[in-house]
Amino acid sequence: YQRRVRGKFVAKNLQSSNFPKRMSIKKIGIIGTGWGVSVQAPLFRTLGFSIEGLCGRSIQKTQELANKYNIPFATSNWRDIVEHEHIQLVLIVTPPALHKQIALVTLFLFN
């Protein structure tokens, strides 16, 4: 879980060994360029995951953030993340009104 320490979020009690050994999901796509990329991307990387794609409303801002955080794929269309051949897990870190549509399409395509 995360908790705030001196204005920053830090991971606590999260180790790669806490995940099941059979878990083979290692490649993540993030939809959202705020908290998703600045907080969740570093956290998931410390757990051994690879961030393969980033999606945001502005392609220019998204590309800049992808370059800053060493994310190989940037797009402004969330469907590109969901349909990306290497992405195994999608983090939806958008305004809540967008969650339902993205989650339903993601669940449909991943099943």
Phi and psi restraints in degrees (value plus and minus 20) as a CYANA .aco file:
   2 GLN   PHI    -138.4   -98.4
   2 GLN   PSI     128.0   168.0
   3 ARG   PHI    -161.2  -121.2
   3 ARG   PSI     138.0   178.0
   4 ARG   PHI    -109.5   -69.5
   4 ARG   PSI     109.4   149.4
   5 VAL   PHI    -151.8  -111.8
   5 VAL   PSI      97.6   137.6
   6 ARG   PHI      30.4    70.4
   6 ARG   PSI      24.9    64.9
   7 GLY   PHI      62.8   102.8
   7 GLY   PSI     -21.6    18.4
   8 LYS   PHI    -141.7  -101.7
   8 LYS   PSI     127.7   167.7
   9 PHE   PHI    -104.7   -64.7
   9 PHE   PSI     116.0   156.0
  10 VAL   PHI    -149.8  -109.8
  10 VAL   PSI     128.0   168.0
  11 ALA   PHI    -101.4   -61.4
  11 ALA   PSI     121.4   161.4
  12 LYS   PHI    -156.6  -116.6
  12 LYS   PSI     115.1   155.1
  13 ASN   PHI      39.1    79.1
  13 ASN   PSI      10.7    50.7
  14 LEU   PHI    -137.9   -97.9
  14 LEU   PSI      91.1   131.1
  15 GLN   PHI    -145.7  -105.7
  15 GLN   PSI     132.6   172.6
  16 SER   PHI     -75.9   -35.9
  16 SER   PSI     -51.8   -11.8
  17 SER   PHI     -88.5   -48.5
  17 SER   PSI     -34.7     5.3
  18 ASN   PHI     -94.4   -54.4
  18 ASN   PSI     -37.6     2.4
  19 PHE   PHI    -106.1   -66.1
  19 PHE   PSI     127.9   167.9
  20 PRO   PHI     -78.0   -38.0
  20 PRO   PSI     122.6   162.6
  21 LYS   PHI     -82.9   -42.9
  21 LYS   PSI     -50.7   -10.7
  22 ARG   PHI     -98.1   -58.1
  22 ARG   PSI     -25.9    14.1
  23 MET   PHI     -87.0   -47.0
  23 MET   PSI      99.4   139.4
  24 SER   PHI    -130.4   -90.4
  24 SER   PSI     -16.1    23.9
  25 ILE   PHI     -95.5   -55.5
  25 ILE   PSI      98.1   138.1
  26 LYS   PHI    -153.8  -113.8
  26 LYS   PSI     -31.0     9.0
  27 LYS   PHI    -134.9   -94.9
  27 LYS   PSI     100.6   140.6
  28 ILE   PHI    -135.9   -95.9
  28 ILE   PSI     125.6   165.6
  29 GLY   PHI    -137.7   -97.7
  29 GLY   PSI     119.8   159.8
  30 ILE   PHI    -134.4   -94.4
  30 ILE   PSI     106.7   146.7
  31 ILE   PHI    -125.3   -85.3
  31 ILE   PSI      85.6   125.6
  32 GLY   PHI     112.0   152.0
  32 GLY   PSI     113.6   153.6
  33 THR   PHI    -129.1   -89.1
  33 THR   PSI     -11.3    28.7
  34 GLY   PHI    -116.0   -76.0
  34 GLY   PSI    -127.8   -87.8
  35 TRP   PHI     -80.6   -40.6
  35 TRP   PSI     -52.8   -12.8
  36 GLY   PHI     -78.7   -38.7
  36 GLY   PSI     -65.3   -25.3
  37 VAL   PHI    -106.5   -66.5
  37 VAL   PSI     -53.7   -13.7
  38 SER   PHI    -102.1   -62.1
  38 SER   PSI     -48.2    -8.2
  39 VAL   PHI    -132.4   -92.4
  39 VAL   PSI     -71.5   -31.5
  40 GLN   PHI     -91.6   -51.6
  40 GLN   PSI     -59.2   -19.2
  41 ALA   PHI     -78.7   -38.7
  41 ALA   PSI     -71.4   -31.4
  42 PRO   PHI     -81.6   -41.6
  42 PRO   PSI     -57.4   -17.4
  43 LEU   PHI     -83.3   -43.3
  43 LEU   PSI     -69.7   -29.7
  44 PHE   PHI     -84.6   -44.6
  44 PHE   PSI     -53.4   -13.4
  45 ARG   PHI     -84.2   -44.2
  45 ARG   PSI     -59.5   -19.5
  46 THR   PHI     -85.5   -45.5
  46 THR   PSI     -40.6    -0.6
  47 LEU   PHI    -111.0   -71.0
  47 LEU   PSI     -16.4    23.6
  48 GLY   PHI      76.1   116.1
  48 GLY   PSI     -12.0    28.0
  49 PHE   PHI    -108.4   -68.4
  49 PHE   PSI     137.1   177.1
  50 SER   PHI    -131.6   -91.6
  50 SER   PSI     110.0   150.0
  51 ILE   PHI    -110.8   -70.8
  51 ILE   PSI      92.1   132.1
  52 GLU   PHI    -117.4   -77.4
  52 GLU   PSI     -42.7    -2.7
  53 GLY   PHI    -174.6  -134.6
  53 GLY   PSI     133.7   173.7
  54 LEU   PHI    -157.5  -117.5
  54 LEU   PSI     116.4   156.4
  55 CYS   PHI    -145.6  -105.6
  55 CYS   PSI     116.0   156.0
  56 GLY   PHI    -168.6  -128.6
  56 GLY   PSI     149.0   189.0
  57 ARG   PHI     -86.0   -46.0
  57 ARG   PSI     -61.2   -21.2
  58 SER   PHI    -120.4   -80.4
  58 SER   PSI      98.1   138.1
  59 ILE   PHI     -83.2   -43.2
  59 ILE   PSI     -54.3   -14.3
  60 GLN   PHI     -85.4   -45.4
  60 GLN   PSI     -69.0   -29.0
  61 LYS   PHI     -83.9   -43.9
  61 LYS   PSI     -61.1   -21.1
  62 THR   PHI     -83.0   -43.0
  62 THR   PSI     -62.7   -22.7
  63 GLN   PHI     -84.7   -44.7
  63 GLN   PSI     -59.9   -19.9
  64 GLU   PHI     -82.3   -42.3
  64 GLU   PSI     -64.6   -24.6
  65 LEU   PHI     -87.0   -47.0
  65 LEU   PSI     -58.6   -18.6
  66 ALA   PHI     -81.5   -41.5
  66 ALA   PSI     -62.2   -22.2
  67 ASN   PHI     -84.5   -44.5
  67 ASN   PSI     -63.9   -23.9
  68 LYS   PHI     -81.4   -41.4
  68 LYS   PSI     -60.0   -20.0
  69 TYR   PHI    -121.2   -81.2
  69 TYR   PSI      -6.9    33.1
  70 ASN   PHI      34.4    74.4
  70 ASN   PSI      31.1    71.1
  71 ILE   PHI    -125.9   -85.9
  71 ILE   PSI     101.9   141.9
  72 PRO   PHI     -90.8   -50.8
  72 PRO   PSI     -41.3    -1.3
  73 PHE   PHI    -147.9  -107.9
  73 PHE   PSI     109.7   149.7
  74 ALA   PHI    -149.9  -109.9
  74 ALA   PSI     121.7   161.7
  75 THR   PHI    -172.4  -132.4
  75 THR   PSI     143.4   183.4
  76 SER   PHI    -129.5   -89.5
  76 SER   PSI     -14.4    25.6
  77 ASN   PHI    -136.6   -96.6
  77 ASN   PSI      94.3   134.3
  78 TRP   PHI     -81.1   -41.1
  78 TRP   PSI     -46.2    -6.2
  79 ARG   PHI     -85.3   -45.3
  79 ARG   PSI     -47.7    -7.7
  80 ASP   PHI     -83.7   -43.7
  80 ASP   PSI     -54.8   -14.8
  81 ILE   PHI     -91.2   -51.2
  81 ILE   PSI     -67.2   -27.2
  82 VAL   PHI     -82.5   -42.5
  82 VAL   PSI     -56.9   -16.9
  83 GLU   PHI    -113.5   -73.5
  83 GLU   PSI     -20.2    19.8
  84 HIS   PHI     -82.7   -42.7
  84 HIS   PSI     113.2   153.2
  85 GLU   PHI     -87.3   -47.3
  85 GLU   PSI     -44.9    -4.9
  86 HIS   PHI    -116.6   -76.6
  86 HIS   PSI     -35.0     5.0
  87 ILE   PHI    -101.4   -61.4
  87 ILE   PSI     107.8   147.8
  88 GLN   PHI    -127.5   -87.5
  88 GLN   PSI     -40.0     0.0
  89 LEU   PHI    -161.6  -121.6
  89 LEU   PSI     113.8   153.8
  90 VAL   PHI    -133.2   -93.2
  90 VAL   PSI     106.1   146.1
  91 LEU   PHI    -117.2   -77.2
  91 LEU   PSI     100.5   140.5
  92 ILE   PHI    -120.1   -80.1
  92 ILE   PSI      83.7   123.7
  93 VAL   PHI    -144.8  -104.8
  93 VAL   PSI      43.4    83.4
  94 THR   PHI    -140.5  -100.5
  94 THR   PSI     156.0   196.0
  95 PRO   PHI     -77.4   -37.4
  95 PRO   PSI     122.7   162.7
  96 PRO   PHI     -72.5   -32.5
  96 PRO   PSI     -51.5   -11.5
  97 ALA   PHI     -82.6   -42.6
  97 ALA   PSI     -41.8    -1.8
  98 LEU   PHI    -112.6   -72.6
  98 LEU   PSI     -33.3     6.7
  99 HIS   PHI     -78.7   -38.7
  99 HIS   PSI     -66.5   -26.5
 100 LYS   PHI     -80.2   -40.2
 100 LYS   PSI     -71.5   -31.5
 101 GLN   PHI     -81.8   -41.8
 101 GLN   PSI     -66.4   -26.4
 102 ILE   PHI     -83.7   -43.7
 102 ILE   PSI     -64.1   -24.1
 103 ALA   PHI     -83.8   -43.8
 103 ALA   PSI     -63.3   -23.3
 104 LEU   PHI     -84.0   -44.0
 104 LEU   PSI     -64.3   -24.3
 105 VAL   PHI     -85.5   -45.5
 105 VAL   PSI     -61.5   -21.5
 106 THR   PHI     -82.0   -42.0
 106 THR   PSI     -67.0   -27.0
 107 LEU   PHI     -81.7   -41.7
 107 LEU   PSI     -60.8   -20.8
 108 PHE   PHI     -83.0   -43.0
 108 PHE   PSI     -66.7   -26.7
 109 LEU   PHI     -93.3   -53.3
 109 LEU   PSI     -50.9   -10.9
 110 PHE   PHI    -102.3   -62.3
 110 PHE   PSI     -32.3     7.7
